[in-house]
């Protein structure tokens, strides 16, 4: 039976939070690489401002989740879902560029692994 428990190790949560903070900082006023990615998947400029707060919220959830496991599990699940959406957007826009599409797949895998390894015990 699967059950949600306090994380045995917290470093994966903290590492993923650091990645999200860096990504969020790069999205506040999108650096060229990030802006090109948004444009490649036809993300409306009216929505760009939402990305950084979402990244920072996920990072906060991951860090606080070291004490409140449900919060980090929710943040990991939300991040994994957001990267699934990103993968779908890249496929829909036919943007299979190595630097962005593969990154989205990699980040989905990282988010899923952090969630599974940190919170599920068998």
Backbone torsions as a table, in degrees:
resi	resn	phi	psi	omega
1	UNK	NA	135.2	178.4
2	UNK	-85.6	141.0	176.4
3	UNK	-146.1	148.9	179.3
4	UNK	-84.3	125.0	-178.2
5	UNK	-129.3	167.5	172.6
6	UNK	-61.0	143.3	-178.7
7	UNK	-62.9	136.1	177.3
8	UNK	-70.9	-43.5	174.9
9	UNK	-123.0	141.0	-177.3
10	UNK	-104.4	-11.3	-175.4
11	UNK	-60.7	-34.4	177.9
12	UNK	-63.9	-36.8	178.0
13	UNK	-64.7	-44.8	-179.3
14	UNK	-66.0	-41.8	179.1
15	UNK	-61.5	-44.6	178.7
16	UNK	-65.6	-36.0	177.1
17	UNK	-63.6	-42.1	178.5
18	UNK	-62.3	-42.7	177.5
19	UNK	-59.0	-42.8	-178.7
20	UNK	-68.8	-35.7	177.3
21	UNK	-64.7	-45.9	178.6
22	UNK	-61.9	-44.8	178.4
23	UNK	-62.1	-40.8	178.0
24	UNK	-63.4	-42.3	178.0
25	UNK	-62.7	-37.0	178.4
26	UNK	-72.7	-14.6	-177.5
27	UNK	-101.6	-10.7	-179.3
28	UNK	-56.9	-57.0	169.2
29	UNK	-122.7	94.3	-166.0
30	UNK	-49.5	126.7	172.9
31	UNK	-66.3	163.9	-173.4
32	UNK	-52.6	-46.6	-178.8
33	UNK	-59.0	-45.1	-179.2
34	UNK	-67.8	-44.8	179.0
35	UNK	-60.0	-41.7	178.3
36	UNK	-63.3	-36.4	177.2
37	UNK	-65.8	-43.4	177.2
38	UNK	-60.6	-43.8	-179.5
39	UNK	-67.4	-36.8	-177.8
40	UNK	-62.7	-32.1	-180.0
41	UNK	-99.6	11.1	177.6
42	UNK	60.5	35.9	175.2
43	UNK	-74.4	123.3	-177.4
44	UNK	-58.6	137.1	178.1
45	UNK	-59.1	-25.9	178.4
46	UNK	-65.2	-18.2	-178.3
47	UNK	-101.0	-9.9	-175.7
48	UNK	-57.7	-36.9	-176.0
49	UNK	-62.9	-22.8	-177.1
50	UNK	-74.9	-23.7	-171.1
51	UNK	-63.8	-50.1	-177.3
52	UNK	-60.1	-49.4	178.3
53	UNK	-59.7	-34.8	177.2
54	UNK	-65.9	-40.2	177.7
55	UNK	-64.2	-44.1	180.0
56	UNK	-66.4	-37.4	177.2
57	UNK	-64.5	-41.3	178.0
58	UNK	-63.7	-43.1	179.0
59	UNK	-61.7	-42.2	178.6
60	UNK	-62.5	-44.2	178.1
61	UNK	-61.6	-38.6	179.0
62	UNK	-67.0	-42.4	-179.1
63	UNK	-68.9	-48.9	178.4
64	UNK	-64.5	-25.4	179.7
65	UNK	-67.3	-12.3	174.3
66	UNK	-67.7	-19.4	175.6
67	UNK	-110.2	-26.7	-179.6
68	UNK	-122.5	89.6	-169.8
69	UNK	-57.2	-35.3	-179.8
70	UNK	-60.0	-37.2	-178.3
71	UNK	-64.6	-44.7	178.7
72	UNK	-69.2	-37.8	177.7
73	UNK	-62.9	-41.2	177.1
74	UNK	-64.4	-42.5	178.9
75	UNK	-63.6	-42.7	178.0
76	UNK	-62.6	-43.6	-179.9
77	UNK	-64.8	-42.2	179.5
78	UNK	-65.3	-40.7	177.6
79	UNK	-64.5	-44.8	178.4
80	UNK	-59.5	-43.3	178.5
81	UNK	-63.4	-40.2	-179.7
82	UNK	-64.8	-35.9	178.0
83	UNK	-75.4	-27.8	171.4
84	UNK	-64.7	-40.9	176.1
85	UNK	-62.5	-43.2	179.0
86	UNK	-60.7	-42.2	177.7
87	UNK	-60.5	-45.8	177.9
88	UNK	-61.1	-39.3	178.8
89	UNK	-65.6	-40.5	177.7
90	UNK	-64.1	-42.5	178.2
91	UNK	-64.6	-44.2	-179.7
92	UNK	-62.4	-35.3	179.9
93	UNK	-87.7	-0.5	-176.1
94	UNK	56.3	35.3	176.6
95	UNK	-100.2	87.1	-178.8
96	UNK	-101.9	31.9	-179.0
97	UNK	-62.8	141.5	-176.4
98	UNK	-58.4	-38.6	-173.1
99	UNK	-77.2	-23.1	-177.2
100	UNK	-111.4	-49.7	-178.3
101	UNK	-62.7	-46.7	179.5
102	UNK	-65.6	-36.3	176.4
103	UNK	-61.8	-40.7	179.2
104	UNK	-63.9	-41.2	177.4
105	UNK	-64.2	-44.6	179.2
106	UNK	-61.8	-43.1	179.7
107	UNK	-67.6	-36.5	175.0
108	UNK	-60.1	-46.3	-179.1
109	UNK	-62.4	-41.9	179.3
110	UNK	-63.0	-47.5	-179.6
111	UNK	-60.4	-44.4	-180.0
112	UNK	-63.7	-43.7	-179.8
113	UNK	-65.5	-42.6	178.7
114	UNK	-59.5	-45.4	179.3
115	UNK	-63.0	-46.9	-178.6
116	UNK	-66.4	-47.1	-176.4
117	UNK	-72.5	-30.0	-177.0
118	UNK	-83.0	-29.0	-168.1
119	UNK	-124.2	-17.3	-177.0
120	UNK	-101.6	127.1	174.6
121	UNK	-115.2	146.1	-176.1
122	UNK	-101.0	NA	NA
